[in-house]
Amino acid sequence: MERRANAFSVTFASTMKTKFFPLFAFLLGPFCVSAQRPTAAAGKRTDDYIRVMMAKKHIPAVSVAVLKEGKILKMQSYGMANLETHTPASSQTLYQLGSISKQFLATAVMTLQQGGRINLDSPINAYLDSLPSAWQKITVRNLLSHTSGLVRDDPDFDPLKVRPLSEEIKAIYSLRLDFDPGAQWDYSNMNYYVLAAIIEKIVGTNWAAWISQNVFEPAGMSHTRTNSWTDLIPNRADGYEWTHDSWQNASIRLALRPSGAFVSTIADLAKWDNELYTDKLLTTSSKNQMWTAMKLNNGDATHYGFGWFIDSINNHLRIHHDGGVPGFRSDFERYMNDGLSVIVLTNSGGANAERMAQNVAGFFMPALMPQPAKAISDTEPTMTARVKSFIGRLQQHANIDSSTLSPELAKNYNIDGARRMADAISGKIFSVILISRREKNDRRTYRYRLDYGYDYVVLVIQFNSQNKITGYGIAD
């Protein structure tokens, strides 16, 4: 899948699930920035922060752009685009974008609408033939906004098998819709497969080639294109995954997925951000539609427009999208009413690009700095002591005392999972703070914020009535 949850988790018990928490960048420590600090100071703090996160999260390369109303405040690349050739990352390094790609397909659809060639409220069978009867009520708007009911992905998808777009779509014909069109919201990569097919049917040529000519070229994005494992792509970054104590090359995908198809540079995406401040390609009306949360049939608002998520941080409007494919994580943040944009590209599957982008935004505009989950009263200090012991053993020995685990969890315990967990919480922890507690079915789930001074992670840990650990994970 192109978009991945912003959580790394190591979970063995089925009752254990991670969830998201409000984010904050730094404690009241050396990285905080006052509202009066100049851009240069914010840029220096960004450099310091990115280098710390690269070391802690094992990220070979990061490229960052910060823009004010489309104009570059800071553009910087760090680390290595290719570890084998020792090639440094630069503003011309191409990263896989993952689901940031969706905004470009949505843009293509909106330009076709502007030309009167597509109607967002038409059923998709007005453009594609021989669709399943259950799809007859799905509209183009439903596809753009993830309210169609189509499954998230083809369950039989093979990343090493190249199939025509029509076959990829036909592979889910026999699957039931997850809900009636417009009744619910659920993220689905298949929506953007179908949109690509509709674009092809309307324009009479390959969807990717048409987007290149009609979106990227007008925006001056000369390096942005679809990914390919056979074409020679100059300045392409390699993707990596960190395992135990070493790097390995990320798995490849020969299949081209419209939902996460493109590669781009930080410089090209900065041009794209600037383009979005003009009406050259998209009219104000089109952009307003893309950046307005879709409403369901019952009138409830979702948190997604067309190719963009829509929410707020500290009461500031936030339009954004992240992306993830093997070996790459990316994020694009636009704080619309503040005129600030932050883009982060990485070549590590374990990076949290969204979190880094939010924190960088807070350097340049402190009002945007994500706030920490507040501490709650700790009425069970003995449990907190158990948790601290759990953390200490992991950090010191990269393993877990099996006597502290429930029989079920102990049976499924493996050292590789413990090592990944140890890596996720490595570093000097300044404080362990309880931020939530929930009890259900004789199981107690605790969430602790592990503060490092420059950042934090949230440890989720669950105990049964015998105070044995039944699940654990990281939600950061």
Secondary structure, DSSP 4 states (H G I P E B T S, - for coil): --S--S------STT------------SSTT---TT--HHHHHHHHHHHHHHHHHHHT-SEEEEEEEETTEEEEEEEEEEEETTTTEEP-TT-BEE-GGGGHHHHHHHHHHHHHTTS--TTSBGGGTSSS--GGGTT-BHHHHHHT-S---SS-TT--TT----HHHHHHTTTTSPPSS-TTT-----THHHHHHHHHHHHHHSS-HHHHHIIIIITTTT-TT-EE--SSS--TTBPPPEEEETTEEEEPPP--S--GGG-EEE-HHHHHHHHHHTTSSSSS-HHHHHHHTSPPBPTTS-B-SB-SSSEEEEETTEEEEEEEEEETTEEEEEEEEGGGTEEEEEEESBTT--HHHHHHHHHHHH-GGGPPPPPPP-----HHHHHHHHHHHHHHHHHSS--GGGB-HHHHHH--HHHHHHHHHHT-S---EEEEEEEEEETTEEEEEEEEE-SS-EEEEEEEE-TTS-EEEEEE--
